[in-house]
Amino acid sequence: LPQVAAELCIMPDMPPPSGRFDVGQSDCFWKKEGRAIVLRVFYPIDKSMRSSSSSLPPSPSAASQSSSSSPRTAPDSLARNFFSLKWTAEEEERKRAEWLPSTFGANCPSYAEGYGNAMYNLMPWMPPEVCKTIGKVWFGLVLSGVRMPTFADQLPTAAIDKFVPIIYSHGLGGNRSCYSSVCIDLASHGFVVFALEHSDGSASLNVLPDKTVTEYKFAPRRAYLPVSPNRIKKGFTPSLVPEDQKQPVSQYEFRHGQLEQRVEEVRFVADVVQAISEGKFEGEDWLPSVIKNGNIFAHRIDMSRLGGMGHSFGACTILKTSVVDARFKACVLHDSWLFPLDEVTAHSALTCPTLFLNSSTFDNIWPSEGVKVQKSFVEAAKESGGDVY
């Protein structure tokens, strides 16, 4: 039924990757020393001779290097890359990967309902039952037929001796598939991206192979910025909950508790990636369909160049992790939601090169809070003799 719906509907496809590699994808379950996590790995693979991504218009850098390259006609590009769900026979043979997760005891409709449930956090005026129905019908029925410009469980390319790893942390209501477009493009340029799915209740849904299910957890309601909040130095607000609000915990306490768990999960992923790079990890379902005769990533992941990336709550998670874990050498933060940070971190100098990418309309519920904390980081960097651009 989802495939029929996909055939009948005109839906935008994900943009093709801009790098020189095709992209492999695998959902993994890692368990070690009492900790467990599911994640999605994106990695570069050799191009298929007839794959659609091989015939895409060249990237700007490639176009400048080769005057003989010419993009396809606009109608063909539009029909093939943005509104088509059909792939060549060779692409089908290579197993085009699905977007919504459908492994480890959960199927696409389950994650679709999870997205719908998380929508209630953004639209509290809409009844939860309506949000769940939207999730089931739209995400579950229609989008479960969408495939990505990636190939499932293929061997990584041999053209790169050492892969640069990036750990990606999702925002509120996301999961390991939510930022696929960004992760895919990075992998097409040679990076290996580990997009984890947090189990702290900030993901739209998290399901482990042992049937442990963690649904999205809602923060205390009415926890919005008061008109005249009490502020500490440099503008950071520990709690946004009015004193007269009757809640067992403030929203700050709730989100900060999640942040602490998220940081530990990112560090656990870094531990496993390091063990894989050293050829010491023998975990469950580590690229199960790819690695059959040993760890082919052994000694091919460059942990000296480990990077972190995240969006919103994920950006806050990566930032905090980089402060407490020296293995992270650089961070890219998309629309950082810095409210859950503790006061000490908010007033500290960052420990590695960090790029903040912010839209002007992101922080609407907590006006200017993120900007003030970022200014605190800038001041701390200047005081410590760091460079600020």
N, C-alpha and C positions, 0 to 999 in steps of 0.2 A: 504493500500500500504506500509506504513512503516513497518508493521509487516511482510509482505511478504519479504521485503528487509532484515529484520533482520533474517528471517529464512534462506535466501539464502547466507548470508554473515557470515564469521567467524570473529567475533569481540571480542576483549578482554573485559571480564567482570570486574567489580570492585573487588578488593581483599576482601575476607570475613573479617569481624571484628574479632579482636583477643581476645576480652573480654568475660566474662561469660554471658552477656546478649544479647538477640536479640535487635534490634533497631527499634523504632517507628519513624515515620516522618510525619510532617504536615506542609503545607504552611499556613501562617497566614497573616492577615491584621490587623494592630493595628492603631487605630485612637484615639487621645486624645488631647483635648485642642488645636485644630487647627493643630496638627501635624499628619502625616500619614506615614506609612512605611509597606512594605511587607518583610517577612522573612520566613525562613525555620527552623523549630525546630526539632532537633534530640534528642531522649531521650531513656533511657533503658526500655525494656519491658521484660516480662517473656518469656523464650524460649518455642517454640512449641515442643511438644514431638517428632515430626517427621520432624522438619525443617532441611534444609540442613546445616544451620549454627551450629546446635547442633551436627552434626557428623563431623565437620571440625577437622583437626589435631589440637591438643592442642597447646596453646601458650607455649613459652619456660619456663615461670614460672610455668604453669600448668603441663608441662611435667616433670619438676624437682620434683614436689610434688607427682606425681603418676606414678610409674613405669609400671603400668598396661595399661596406655594409649598408643595407637598405631595409627599412622596416616594411612589414607587410601592409597591404592596403588597410585603410581605416575600417571599412565594413567587415573585412575578414577578421581583423584583430578584435573588433568589438564582439562579433559573433562567437569567436573561438575562445577568447580569454575572459570575457565578462558575463556571457549569458548562456554558455554551453556547458552541459553536464556530461557530454559524450567524449570518450577518449579513443585514441587509436587502439587497434588490437594489441600492439606491442605494449602500450601503456597499461592496458587492462591486464596483460600477462604479468606486468611488474607490480601489480596490486596497488592501484591508486588508493591512498589512505583516506579514511573517513575523518570528518572534522570532529563530531561529537564522540566522546569516549564510549566504547562498547566492550570493555574488558573487565576482568576481575569481579565478575558477578553483577555488574551494572550494565544496562543497555542504554542506547541513545534516548529513549523516552524517559528513563530515570533522570538523566542529566538535564533533559529538556524541562521536566517538572521542577528540577532544582533551580534552573534559571528563572522559571516563573515564580517560584517561592521567594527567591532573592529580590525579584522585582518589587515585592511588597515593601521592602526597605526603602526603595526609591520613591514609591507612590503609596504612602500610607493611607491615602483617602480611598484607595481601591481595595475591595474585599480580597482577602487571601485566596479564596476559592476562585475568584475571577483570574487572578494572576497565575495560579496553577493551571487553570484551563488554557490560558493563553500559551503557557509554556508547553503543555502537552500538544496543542493543536499546531502552533506555529513552529516551535523548535522541534517538537517530536515528530509530527507528521510531515512537515515540509522540509525542514533543514536537515533531518537525519539522512536524506539522500545526497547531501552535498559532500563532494570529495575535494580534497585539497591538492595543490600542485606539489605533492610529495609522493614518494613511493614507500610502501610499507615493508619494513624488515629486509632492506637491501644491504649489501656489503659496503662499508665506507670506502671512499676513494683511496688509492695507493699513491696519488700524486702529491700528498702532503705528508711529510715525515712527522711533524709535531702539530697536533691540533690545539688551538687556543680555546679553553673552556669558558663558557658563560653560564651562570646560574640565574634563572629568571623567576621572580616572585610575583604572583598575581595579586590583584587588588580585591576589594570587597565584592563578593558575589561572583568572582571569577573561578577558574579551575585550570587544569593543565592545557586545555585547548583554547582558552580565551584569547591569547595573544599570539596565535599561530602565525599570522601574517608577518609580524616582526621577527619571530624566531626563525621562520622559513627563510626570510631574506638574509638574515645573518649567516645561517648555515650554507646558503648558496655562495657565500664569499669565503667559506673555509672554516668557520667557527663550528664548534659542537655546543649546542645549547641544551641545557638541562632545565626544563620547565616543570617545576614541582607543583604538587597540589597539596595545599596546606590542610591539616586535619584539626585546626583550632576552632572550626566553626565559621571561618570567614569565607570559605569556598561555597559555591552554590550547592555542591554536593561532593562528598568524599567517600569512596567505597573501597575497602581493602579486600583481598582475596578470602580472608576468613569471615567475610560478611559483616565486618564492622562498618557501620554506616554513620557518618557525621553529616547532619544537615546544617543549613545556614542558621546561625544564631543571631537573633536580633538584639541590638543594644537597647538599653532603657529608653522608652519613649519620652518625648518632650525635652530631650537633652540637647537643647540648642543654646547658642550663645546668648546670655542675658544682656540686657541693655547696658548695664554698667558693671561689667565683671571685675573682680579683683585680679589685678595683674601683678606679676613679679617682674623683676628686672629683665629688660630686653623683650618684653611683650609675650612671654610664654605663659599660657594658662593651664595649670595642672588639672582643673576640673571645669567643665562647662555646664554642670548641673546646678540649678538654683538650690539654695539651702533648704527651701521648703518642699522640694520634690521628694516624695516618698518612694525611694528605690533602695534595694539592698546594696547596690554598688552604683557609683557614678559612671557615666559613660567613659570617662578617662580611665578609671580603674578597670572597667570591662575591656576596653580596647588595649590598654597597656598590658594586661594579662595575656591577651592574644598575641601581642607583639613579642613578648618574651618567648612564647612557644614557637612562634614563627622563626625567630632568630635561631633557636636551637635546631629547627628543622632544616634551615638553610645550611647551618654548620654541619649537620649530619650528612647532607648531600655532598658538601665539600669533602668530608671525611671519606665517603664512598668513592667519589671521583678520584681522590688522591690514591686510594687503595687500588682502584682499577688501573690508574696510570703506572703504579708500581708492580702490577701483576699479582696482587695479593688478595683481591676480592673474589669470593666465590658466593655470591648472593643469589637469591631467588629471582628468576625471570629477568636477568640482566640481558637485554636484547635477546630474548629466548630463541627467536627464529633465525638470528644472525650468527651468534657465537655457538657453534656446535663442537668445535675442536679447540677450545681454549679461548682466552681473552685476547682478541685481536686488537684491542686498544691498549694493551700493555706497553708501557714505555713510549706511547704515542700521544699522550696528553701532557701539555706543558703547564704544570701547576704554578710555575714561576710567573705566569701571565694570567692567572685566574681573574675573571671579571664578574661583576654583579650587575644585574639590571632588574628594574621592576617598575610597576605603575601604581600610583596612589598609595594604598596601604603596603603594597609590595615595594614601592620605592623607599618608604619609611623603614621597611624590614631590611632591605639591602644596606641602607645607610647605617642603621644600628649594627648590623652584622659586621660591616667593614671596620667599625670603631673597635669592636671587641675581638676581631679575628684578622690577624696580620697577613693571612694568605691572600686576601683580596687586594689586588693591585690597582684596580680602577673600577669606578661605578658610573652608570648612566641611569638617571632617575627621571621618569616621566610623570609629570603632574604629582609631585610629592605631597602626600597627606601626612604632615609631620605632627599632628595633634597628639598621637599616642606616645611620642618620645618622652623619656624622663628628663627631668630638669638638668641633670649633670651632662647628659649627651647633648641636649639642646644648646648648652653653653660651651661645648668643647670644640677644639679644632679638629677638622676631619683628618683622617690618617692616610688617605690616598687620593689621587686625582679624582674629582667628582664633578660630573656634568649634570646640572639641573636643566631639564627641558620642561618649561611650564607654559600652559595656555593661559590666556588672560581671564578666562571665564570659569576655570576649574573650581576654585575654592569659594563657592558661593554661600554655603551654609555657615562656614566659619570665616567671615571676611577678614582678609589680611593676616590671619594667624600664620599660615605657611610662609608668607613673605617675611614676617618679622623673625621667625626662627631662622630662615635662610640668611637674613641680615646678621643674625647672631653668629652664624658660621663664618660669614665674611669677616666680621670684626675679629673673631678668634683667630682666623687664618692670618690676618694682617698683623695681629699682635705677636704671633709666633714666627713671623717672617716669611710666610707662605705667599705664593703668587695667586692673585685673584683676577679673573678676566670677565 
